Amino acid sequence: MKIKRRIVIITIILIVIALLLFAYSASTGLKGSFAAKKSVKPGSMVKVEYTGTFENGTVFDSSENKAPLEFKAGTGQMIKGFDSAVIGMEIGQEKTVKIGPSEAYGNRNPELVAVIPRQNLPEEKNIKPGMMVLVNSQNGQVPALITEANENNFTIDLNHPLAGKTLIFRIK
């Protein structure tokens, strides 16, 4: 009789423990012994580790040795292809995406290249190809790349440095 009573008491205790575990997992969103994974939706704040390379493998940017990139997904804070790539990802997930110019910085626009008389810059400026300068525009100052320079003129390129390029991102 005592053994039967112990078995009943142990069974009741196990049932109570199972019910408590079930109630706890339902209230915390746990499924079984694993947390339910949440995926990124438009408007989610995300922190992303990334490495950006060109098609030839050259790294042009990385979050390595820096804080992760933090932004609100799906709100246009990032280039379109990168923004779209994080939608649906889960914490810890890694993926590699290839982003064409139309989903990144656009195609190069030849109308954004201009020849400017050298006299339009202060004389102390020693303009050389490869230099970035700030140019006044109707939208304020914008960066421009000096692509050519001679005694009389210099050529500036207002295209984004990554315009026209296919970008590959490894994202986590």
Biotite code that builds the C-alpha atoms (Angstrom):
import biotite.structure as struc

atoms = struc.array([
    struc.Atom([0.000, 0.000, 0.000], chain_id="A", res_id=1, res_name="MET", atom_name="CA", element="C"),
    struc.Atom([2.779, 2.421, 0.887], chain_id="A", res_id=2, res_name="LYS", atom_name="CA", element="C"),
    struc.Atom([4.494, 1.778, -2.464], chain_id="A", res_id=3, res_name="ILE", atom_name="CA", element="C"),
    struc.Atom([1.269, 2.420, -4.342], chain_id="A", res_id=4, res_name="LYS", atom_name="CA", element="C"),
    struc.Atom([0.741, 5.677, -2.460], chain_id="A", res_id=5, res_name="ARG", atom_name="CA", element="C"),
    struc.Atom([4.340, 6.776, -3.242], chain_id="A", res_id=6, res_name="ARG", atom_name="CA", element="C"),
    struc.Atom([3.839, 6.030, -6.914], chain_id="A", res_id=7, res_name="ILE", atom_name="CA", element="C"),
    struc.Atom([0.633, 8.107, -6.937], chain_id="A", res_id=8, res_name="VAL", atom_name="CA", element="C"),
    struc.Atom([2.365, 11.012, -5.130], chain_id="A", res_id=9, res_name="ILE", atom_name="CA", element="C"),
    struc.Atom([5.366, 10.885, -7.497], chain_id="A", res_id=10, res_name="ILE", atom_name="CA", element="C"),
    struc.Atom([3.023, 10.759, -10.498], chain_id="A", res_id=11, res_name="THR", atom_name="CA", element="C"),
    struc.Atom([1.078, 13.786, -9.210], chain_id="A", res_id=12, res_name="ILE", atom_name="CA", element="C"),
    struc.Atom([4.339, 15.686, -8.618], chain_id="A", res_id=13, res_name="ILE", atom_name="CA", element="C"),
    struc.Atom([5.550, 14.875, -12.151], chain_id="A", res_id=14, res_name="LEU", atom_name="CA", element="C"),
    struc.Atom([2.230, 15.993, -13.640], chain_id="A", res_id=15, res_name="ILE", atom_name="CA", element="C"),
    struc.Atom([2.392, 19.285, -11.681], chain_id="A", res_id=16, res_name="VAL", atom_name="CA", element="C"),
    struc.Atom([6.000, 19.862, -12.833], chain_id="A", res_id=17, res_name="ILE", atom_name="CA", element="C"),
    struc.Atom([5.012, 19.127, -16.453], chain_id="A", res_id=18, res_name="ALA", atom_name="CA", element="C"),
    struc.Atom([2.065, 21.550, -16.218], chain_id="A", res_id=19, res_name="LEU", atom_name="CA", element="C"),
    struc.Atom([4.282, 24.248, -14.694], chain_id="A", res_id=20, res_name="LEU", atom_name="CA", element="C"),
    struc.Atom([6.869, 23.777, -17.457], chain_id="A", res_id=21, res_name="LEU", atom_name="CA", element="C"),
    struc.Atom([4.150, 23.924, -20.107], chain_id="A", res_id=22, res_name="PHE", atom_name="CA", element="C"),
    struc.Atom([2.678, 27.125, -18.601], chain_id="A", res_id=23, res_name="ALA", atom_name="CA", element="C"),
    struc.Atom([6.138, 28.698, -18.339], chain_id="A", res_id=24, res_name="TYR", atom_name="CA", element="C"),
    struc.Atom([7.069, 27.841, -21.925], chain_id="A", res_id=25, res_name="SER", atom_name="CA", element="C"),
    struc.Atom([3.759, 29.224, -23.229], chain_id="A", res_id=26, res_name="ALA", atom_name="CA", element="C"),
    struc.Atom([4.174, 32.501, -21.321], chain_id="A", res_id=27, res_name="SER", atom_name="CA", element="C"),
    struc.Atom([7.803, 33.052, -22.414], chain_id="A", res_id=28, res_name="THR", atom_name="CA", element="C"),
    struc.Atom([7.391, 31.992, -26.020], chain_id="A", res_id=29, res_name="GLY", atom_name="CA", element="C"),
    struc.Atom([9.597, 28.926, -25.637], chain_id="A", res_id=30, res_name="LEU", atom_name="CA", element="C"),
    struc.Atom([8.873, 25.986, -27.878], chain_id="A", res_id=31, res_name="LYS", atom_name="CA", element="C"),
    struc.Atom([10.153, 22.784, -26.384], chain_id="A", res_id=32, res_name="GLY", atom_name="CA", element="C"),
    struc.Atom([13.603, 23.580, -25.035], chain_id="A", res_id=33, res_name="SER", atom_name="CA", element="C"),
    struc.Atom([14.481, 26.156, -27.710], chain_id="A", res_id=34, res_name="PHE", atom_name="CA", element="C"),
    struc.Atom([13.529, 29.814, -27.892], chain_id="A", res_id=35, res_name="ALA", atom_name="CA", element="C"),
    struc.Atom([11.283, 30.722, -30.791], chain_id="A", res_id=36, res_name="ALA", atom_name="CA", element="C"),
    struc.Atom([13.366, 32.491, -33.416], chain_id="A", res_id=37, res_name="LYS", atom_name="CA", element="C"),
    struc.Atom([12.215, 35.908, -34.507], chain_id="A", res_id=38, res_name="LYS", atom_name="CA", element="C"),
    struc.Atom([12.924, 37.053, -38.010], chain_id="A", res_id=39, res_name="SER", atom_name="CA", element="C"),
    struc.Atom([13.699, 40.606, -39.113], chain_id="A", res_id=40, res_name="VAL", atom_name="CA", element="C"),
    struc.Atom([10.658, 42.509, -40.344], chain_id="A", res_id=41, res_name="LYS", atom_name="CA", element="C"),
    struc.Atom([10.431, 46.015, -41.825], chain_id="A", res_id=42, res_name="PRO", atom_name="CA", element="C"),
    struc.Atom([10.842, 48.426, -38.930], chain_id="A", res_id=43, res_name="GLY", atom_name="CA", element="C"),
    struc.Atom([12.935, 46.030, -36.813], chain_id="A", res_id=44, res_name="SER", atom_name="CA", element="C"),
    struc.Atom([16.079, 47.500, -35.259], chain_id="A", res_id=45, res_name="MET", atom_name="CA", element="C"),
    struc.Atom([18.984, 45.290, -36.258], chain_id="A", res_id=46, res_name="VAL", atom_name="CA", element="C"),
    struc.Atom([22.701, 45.015, -35.544], chain_id="A", res_id=47, res_name="LYS", atom_name="CA", element="C"),
    struc.Atom([24.653, 43.534, -38.430], chain_id="A", res_id=48, res_name="VAL", atom_name="CA", element="C"),
    struc.Atom([28.211, 42.338, -38.823], chain_id="A", res_id=49, res_name="GLU", atom_name="CA", element="C"),
    struc.Atom([29.268, 42.518, -42.464], chain_id="A", res_id=50, res_name="TYR", atom_name="CA", element="C"),
    struc.Atom([32.095, 42.436, -44.972], chain_id="A", res_id=51, res_name="THR", atom_name="CA", element="C"),
    struc.Atom([31.636, 44.108, -48.365], chain_id="A", res_id=52, res_name="GLY", atom_name="CA", element="C"),
    struc.Atom([33.747, 42.996, -51.321], chain_id="A", res_id=53, res_name="THR", atom_name="CA", element="C"),
    struc.Atom([33.901, 43.601, -55.035], chain_id="A", res_id=54, res_name="PHE", atom_name="CA", element="C"),
    struc.Atom([33.491, 40.682, -57.440], chain_id="A", res_id=55, res_name="GLU", atom_name="CA", element="C"),
    struc.Atom([37.278, 40.240, -57.552], chain_id="A", res_id=56, res_name="ASN", atom_name="CA", element="C"),
    struc.Atom([37.338, 39.662, -53.768], chain_id="A", res_id=57, res_name="GLY", atom_name="CA", element="C"),
    struc.Atom([38.778, 43.054, -52.774], chain_id="A", res_id=58, res_name="THR", atom_name="CA", element="C"),
    struc.Atom([37.299, 44.205, -49.460], chain_id="A", res_id=59, res_name="VAL", atom_name="CA", element="C"),
    struc.Atom([35.905, 47.746, -49.637], chain_id="A", res_id=60, res_name="PHE", atom_name="CA", element="C"),
    struc.Atom([34.306, 47.883, -46.174], chain_id="A", res_id=61, res_name="ASP", atom_name="CA", element="C"),
    struc.Atom([33.859, 45.738, -43.080], chain_id="A", res_id=62, res_name="SER", atom_name="CA", element="C"),
    struc.Atom([32.511, 45.930, -39.544], chain_id="A", res_id=63, res_name="SER", atom_name="CA", element="C"),
    struc.Atom([35.411, 43.774, -38.345], chain_id="A", res_id=64, res_name="GLU", atom_name="CA", element="C"),
    struc.Atom([37.072, 45.365, -35.292], chain_id="A", res_id=65, res_name="ASN", atom_name="CA", element="C"),
    struc.Atom([34.181, 47.860, -35.131], chain_id="A", res_id=66, res_name="LYS", atom_name="CA", element="C"),
    struc.Atom([30.774, 47.932, -33.531], chain_id="A", res_id=67, res_name="ALA", atom_name="CA", element="C"),
    struc.Atom([28.110, 46.173, -35.614], chain_id="A", res_id=68, res_name="PRO", atom_name="CA", element="C"),
    struc.Atom([26.147, 48.324, -38.033], chain_id="A", res_id=69, res_name="LEU", atom_name="CA", element="C"),
    struc.Atom([22.836, 49.292, -36.413], chain_id="A", res_id=70, res_name="GLU", atom_name="CA", element="C"),
    struc.Atom([19.799, 50.466, -38.389], chain_id="A", res_id=71, res_name="PHE", atom_name="CA", element="C"),
    struc.Atom([16.034, 50.136, -38.768], chain_id="A", res_id=72, res_name="LYS", atom_name="CA", element="C"),
    struc.Atom([15.398, 47.513, -41.445], chain_id="A", res_id=73, res_name="ALA", atom_name="CA", element="C"),
    struc.Atom([13.166, 48.248, -44.408], chain_id="A", res_id=74, res_name="GLY", atom_name="CA", element="C"),
    struc.Atom([13.146, 52.021, -43.933], chain_id="A", res_id=75, res_name="THR", atom_name="CA", element="C"),
    struc.Atom([15.626, 53.117, -46.611], chain_id="A", res_id=76, res_name="GLY", atom_name="CA", element="C"),
    struc.Atom([18.463, 53.873, -44.204], chain_id="A", res_id=77, res_name="GLN", atom_name="CA", element="C"),
    struc.Atom([20.656, 51.443, -46.156], chain_id="A", res_id=78, res_name="MET", atom_name="CA", element="C"),
    struc.Atom([21.120, 50.741, -49.852], chain_id="A", res_id=79, res_name="ILE", atom_name="CA", element="C"),
    struc.Atom([18.099, 48.881, -51.197], chain_id="A", res_id=80, res_name="LYS", atom_name="CA", element="C"),
    struc.Atom([19.800, 45.516, -51.769], chain_id="A", res_id=81, res_name="GLY", atom_name="CA", element="C"),
    struc.Atom([21.350, 45.411, -48.287], chain_id="A", res_id=82, res_name="PHE", atom_name="CA", element="C"),
    struc.Atom([18.089, 46.507, -46.675], chain_id="A", res_id=83, res_name="ASP", atom_name="CA", element="C"),
    struc.Atom([16.156, 43.788, -48.531], chain_id="A", res_id=84, res_name="SER", atom_name="CA", element="C"),
    struc.Atom([18.760, 41.143, -47.681], chain_id="A", res_id=85, res_name="ALA", atom_name="CA", element="C"),
    struc.Atom([18.299, 41.425, -43.910], chain_id="A", res_id=86, res_name="VAL", atom_name="CA", element="C"),
    struc.Atom([14.490, 41.128, -44.051], chain_id="A", res_id=87, res_name="ILE", atom_name="CA", element="C"),
    struc.Atom([13.586, 37.593, -42.946], chain_id="A", res_id=88, res_name="GLY", atom_name="CA", element="C"),
    struc.Atom([16.991, 36.833, -41.388], chain_id="A", res_id=89, res_name="MET", atom_name="CA", element="C"),
    struc.Atom([17.136, 35.403, -37.865], chain_id="A", res_id=90, res_name="GLU", atom_name="CA", element="C"),
    struc.Atom([19.587, 36.135, -35.041], chain_id="A", res_id=91, res_name="ILE", atom_name="CA", element="C"),
    struc.Atom([22.902, 34.415, -35.746], chain_id="A", res_id=92, res_name="GLY", atom_name="CA", element="C"),
    struc.Atom([22.039, 33.618, -39.356], chain_id="A", res_id=93, res_name="GLN", atom_name="CA", element="C"),
    struc.Atom([24.720, 34.323, -41.949], chain_id="A", res_id=94, res_name="GLU", atom_name="CA", element="C"),
    struc.Atom([24.259, 34.875, -45.653], chain_id="A", res_id=95, res_name="LYS", atom_name="CA", element="C"),
    struc.Atom([26.094, 36.231, -48.655], chain_id="A", res_id=96, res_name="THR", atom_name="CA", element="C"),
    struc.Atom([24.285, 38.496, -51.101], chain_id="A", res_id=97, res_name="VAL", atom_name="CA", element="C"),
    struc.Atom([25.315, 39.897, -54.468], chain_id="A", res_id=98, res_name="LYS", atom_name="CA", element="C"),
    struc.Atom([23.917, 43.374, -55.088], chain_id="A", res_id=99, res_name="ILE", atom_name="CA", element="C"),
    struc.Atom([23.927, 44.927, -58.541], chain_id="A", res_id=100, res_name="GLY", atom_name="CA", element="C"),
    struc.Atom([24.314, 48.677, -59.130], chain_id="A", res_id=101, res_name="PRO", atom_name="CA", element="C"),
    struc.Atom([20.548, 49.254, -59.427], chain_id="A", res_id=102, res_name="SER", atom_name="CA", element="C"),
    struc.Atom([20.069, 47.953, -55.850], chain_id="A", res_id=103, res_name="GLU", atom_name="CA", element="C"),
    struc.Atom([23.200, 49.699, -54.512], chain_id="A", res_id=104, res_name="ALA", atom_name="CA", element="C"),
    struc.Atom([24.559, 53.105, -55.578], chain_id="A", res_id=105, res_name="TYR", atom_name="CA", element="C"),
    struc.Atom([23.155, 53.150, -59.098], chain_id="A", res_id=106, res_name="GLY", atom_name="CA", element="C"),
    struc.Atom([24.923, 53.183, -62.429], chain_id="A", res_id=107, res_name="ASN", atom_name="CA", element="C"),
    struc.Atom([27.587, 55.756, -63.181], chain_id="A", res_id=108, res_name="ARG", atom_name="CA", element="C"),
    struc.Atom([26.092, 58.925, -64.630], chain_id="A", res_id=109, res_name="ASN", atom_name="CA", element="C"),
    struc.Atom([28.374, 60.658, -67.185], chain_id="A", res_id=110, res_name="PRO", atom_name="CA", element="C"),
    struc.Atom([26.495, 63.915, -66.552], chain_id="A", res_id=111, res_name="GLU", atom_name="CA", element="C"),
    struc.Atom([28.038, 63.976, -63.086], chain_id="A", res_id=112, res_name="LEU", atom_name="CA", element="C"),
    struc.Atom([31.538, 64.373, -64.557], chain_id="A", res_id=113, res_name="VAL", atom_name="CA", element="C"),
    struc.Atom([32.584, 67.965, -65.313], chain_id="A", res_id=114, res_name="ALA", atom_name="CA", element="C"),
    struc.Atom([35.635, 69.944, -66.375], chain_id="A", res_id=115, res_name="VAL", atom_name="CA", element="C"),
    struc.Atom([36.138, 72.977, -64.128], chain_id="A", res_id=116, res_name="ILE", atom_name="CA", element="C"),
    struc.Atom([38.555, 75.870, -64.712], chain_id="A", res_id=117, res_name="PRO", atom_name="CA", element="C"),
    struc.Atom([41.391, 75.756, -62.195], chain_id="A", res_id=118, res_name="ARG", atom_name="CA", element="C"),
    struc.Atom([40.765, 79.417, -61.291], chain_id="A", res_id=119, res_name="GLN", atom_name="CA", element="C"),
    struc.Atom([37.525, 78.346, -59.552], chain_id="A", res_id=120, res_name="ASN", atom_name="CA", element="C"),
    struc.Atom([39.576, 76.940, -56.682], chain_id="A", res_id=121, res_name="LEU", atom_name="CA", element="C"),
    struc.Atom([41.722, 78.872, -54.223], chain_id="A", res_id=122, res_name="PRO", atom_name="CA", element="C"),
    struc.Atom([45.321, 79.123, -55.445], chain_id="A", res_id=123, res_name="GLU", atom_name="CA", element="C"),
    struc.Atom([46.753, 77.333, -52.429], chain_id="A", res_id=124, res_name="GLU", atom_name="CA", element="C"),
    struc.Atom([44.945, 74.141, -53.428], chain_id="A", res_id=125, res_name="LYS", atom_name="CA", element="C"),
    struc.Atom([47.367, 71.679, -54.995], chain_id="A", res_id=126, res_name="ASN", atom_name="CA", element="C"),
    struc.Atom([44.825, 69.609, -56.935], chain_id="A", res_id=127, res_name="ILE", atom_name="CA", element="C"),
    struc.Atom([45.914, 66.112, -57.943], chain_id="A", res_id=128, res_name="LYS", atom_name="CA", element="C"),
    struc.Atom([44.034, 63.166, -59.441], chain_id="A", res_id=129, res_name="PRO", atom_name="CA", element="C"),
    struc.Atom([42.649, 60.866, -56.771], chain_id="A", res_id=130, res_name="GLY", atom_name="CA", element="C"),
    struc.Atom([41.903, 63.675, -54.300], chain_id="A", res_id=131, res_name="MET", atom_name="CA", element="C"),
    struc.Atom([38.438, 64.223, -52.871], chain_id="A", res_id=132, res_name="MET", atom_name="CA", element="C"),
    struc.Atom([37.244, 67.833, -52.644], chain_id="A", res_id=133, res_name="VAL", atom_name="CA", element="C"),
    struc.Atom([34.023, 69.446, -51.482], chain_id="A", res_id=134, res_name="LEU", atom_name="CA", element="C"),
    struc.Atom([32.100, 71.214, -54.240], chain_id="A", res_id=135, res_name="VAL", atom_name="CA", element="C"),
    struc.Atom([29.274, 73.686, -53.681], chain_id="A", res_id=136, res_name="ASN", atom_name="CA", element="C"),
    struc.Atom([25.942, 72.628, -55.154], chain_id="A", res_id=137, res_name="SER", atom_name="CA", element="C"),
    struc.Atom([22.311, 73.639, -54.776], chain_id="A", res_id=138, res_name="GLN", atom_name="CA", element="C"),
    struc.Atom([22.056, 70.942, -52.064], chain_id="A", res_id=139, res_name="ASN", atom_name="CA", element="C"),
    struc.Atom([25.048, 72.228, -50.108], chain_id="A", res_id=140, res_name="GLY", atom_name="CA", element="C"),
    struc.Atom([28.573, 70.854, -50.318], chain_id="A", res_id=141, res_name="GLN", atom_name="CA", element="C"),
    struc.Atom([29.051, 67.448, -51.917], chain_id="A", res_id=142, res_name="VAL", atom_name="CA", element="C"),
    struc.Atom([32.208, 65.338, -52.226], chain_id="A", res_id=143, res_name="PRO", atom_name="CA", element="C"),
    struc.Atom([33.807, 65.068, -55.665], chain_id="A", res_id=144, res_name="ALA", atom_name="CA", element="C"),
    struc.Atom([36.710, 62.974, -56.904], chain_id="A", res_id=145, res_name="LEU", atom_name="CA", element="C"),
    struc.Atom([39.399, 64.716, -58.951], chain_id="A", res_id=146, res_name="ILE", atom_name="CA", element="C"),
    struc.Atom([40.018, 62.398, -61.909], chain_id="A", res_id=147, res_name="THR", atom_name="CA", element="C"),
    struc.Atom([42.272, 64.642, -64.028], chain_id="A", res_id=148, res_name="GLU", atom_name="CA", element="C"),
    struc.Atom([44.200, 67.867, -63.477], chain_id="A", res_id=149, res_name="ALA", atom_name="CA", element="C"),
    struc.Atom([46.338, 70.098, -65.712], chain_id="A", res_id=150, res_name="ASN", atom_name="CA", element="C"),
    struc.Atom([47.527, 73.714, -65.691], chain_id="A", res_id=151, res_name="GLU", atom_name="CA", element="C"),
    struc.Atom([44.138, 75.144, -66.720], chain_id="A", res_id=152, res_name="ASN", atom_name="CA", element="C"),
    struc.Atom([41.416, 72.704, -65.671], chain_id="A", res_id=153, res_name="ASN", atom_name="CA", element="C"),
    struc.Atom([40.548, 69.810, -63.483], chain_id="A", res_id=154, res_name="PHE", atom_name="CA", element="C"),
    struc.Atom([37.938, 67.097, -64.003], chain_id="A", res_id=155, res_name="THR", atom_name="CA", element="C"),
    struc.Atom([35.609, 66.211, -61.146], chain_id="A", res_id=156, res_name="ILE", atom_name="CA", element="C"),
    struc.Atom([33.388, 63.162, -60.762], chain_id="A", res_id=157, res_name="ASP", atom_name="CA", element="C"),
    struc.Atom([30.336, 63.547, -58.521], chain_id="A", res_id=158, res_name="LEU", atom_name="CA", element="C"),
    struc.Atom([29.279, 59.902, -58.879], chain_id="A", res_id=159, res_name="ASN", atom_name="CA", element="C"),
    struc.Atom([29.358, 57.877, -55.667], chain_id="A", res_id=160, res_name="HIS", atom_name="CA", element="C"),
    struc.Atom([32.671, 55.959, -55.588], chain_id="A", res_id=161, res_name="PRO", atom_name="CA", element="C"),
    struc.Atom([30.724, 52.662, -55.601], chain_id="A", res_id=162, res_name="LEU", atom_name="CA", element="C"),
    struc.Atom([28.345, 53.662, -58.424], chain_id="A", res_id=163, res_name="ALA", atom_name="CA", element="C"),
    struc.Atom([28.289, 51.148, -61.263], chain_id="A", res_id=164, res_name="GLY", atom_name="CA", element="C"),
    struc.Atom([29.792, 48.378, -59.140], chain_id="A", res_id=165, res_name="LYS", atom_name="CA", element="C"),
    struc.Atom([28.385, 45.012, -58.138], chain_id="A", res_id=166, res_name="THR", atom_name="CA", element="C"),
    struc.Atom([28.817, 44.558, -54.397], chain_id="A", res_id=167, res_name="LEU", atom_name="CA", element="C"),
    struc.Atom([28.991, 41.320, -52.437], chain_id="A", res_id=168, res_name="ILE", atom_name="CA", element="C"),
    struc.Atom([28.141, 41.367, -48.728], chain_id="A", res_id=169, res_name="PHE", atom_name="CA", element="C"),
    struc.Atom([28.657, 38.650, -46.161], chain_id="A", res_id=170, res_name="ARG", atom_name="CA", element="C"),
    struc.Atom([26.050, 39.491, -43.494], chain_id="A", res_id=171, res_name="ILE", atom_name="CA", element="C"),
    struc.Atom([25.490, 38.103, -39.984], chain_id="A", res_id=172, res_name="LYS", atom_name="CA", element="C"),
])
